[in-house]
Amino acid sequence: MRAKSWSLLPLFFLATASSVLTAQQQPLSAQPVSPPMMTIPIQQEEITVRLVNETTDFVTYEALGDTQPRTLTAGNEIILQNLNTPASLTFFYRDIPKDRQIGDGLLQAVLDVDNDTGILTIVIRPTTSLDADVSNITIEPNGNVFVF
């Protein structure tokens, strides 16, 4: 039977291992968030959104938590009233699969707010630019609008 032998670790190894453990226990710092695209007036924690489809195809949209998925036909618009904040709107082509490699199925959103009425207008248009592609808009309770 062979006896186990123990060897002492060099002091620099112990110090390095200790600092690695300490660094791993530090909380991660928050990543910087992009500034909001705009800020809209909020009345009683609810918003009104006018959604306009300027594509030549059906667009499926949903106000998460407020509506079920719905279809907006080409060239038409809809007013969504009394949406709770925070609000998250998603939209995509109903019949065209998104293919970022060739630029199919990409949508861009142009936003505008009527400061008198507080209505946020979202105009959905086709695009072939990956940088312009949008499928989610979030409105926070303070009125900040973020586009993803």
KAFEN-V534434 format. One record per backbone hydrogen bond with DSSP energy under -1.0 kcal/mol. NH is the residue of the N-H (numbers start at 0). CO is the residue of the C=O. E is the energy in kcal/mol with one decimal. If there is no record, write none. Layout:
nh: [NH:NH]
co: [CO:CO]
e: [E:E]
This chain:
nh: [13:14:15:16:17:18:19:20:21:22:23:24:36:39:42:45:46:48:49:50:51:52:53:58:59:60:61:63:65:66:69:71:74:75:77:79:82:84:86:88:89:90:91:93:98:102:103:107:109:111:113:117:119:120:121:122:123:124:126:133:136:137:138:139:142:144:145:147]
co: [9:10:11:12:13:14:15:16:17:18:19:20:144:142:45:42:82:79:119:77:121:75:123:71:91:69:89:87:62:62:60:58:52:72:50:48:46:44:138:136:61:134:59:57:103:98:98:124:122:120:118:113:47:111:49:109:51:107:105:106:88:145:86:143:139:37:137:135]
e: [-1.5:-2.2:-2.2:-2.6:-2.1:-2.0:-2.1:-2.1:-2.1:-2.4:-2.1:-1.1:-2.9:-2.5:-1.4:-1.6:-2.1:-2.7:-3.0:-2.9:-2.9:-3.0:-2.8:-2.2:-3.2:-2.6:-2.0:-2.3:-2.8:-2.6:-2.8:-3.1:-1.6:-1.8:-2.2:-3.7:-2.5:-1.8:-2.6:-3.1:-2.4:-1.5:-2.1:-2.0:-2.7:-1.4:-1.6:-3.0:-2.6:-2.0:-2.2:-3.5:-2.3:-3.6:-3.1:-2.8:-3.4:-2.6:-1.8:-3.2:-2.5:-2.8:-3.0:-2.7:-2.3:-2.9:-3.0:-3.2]
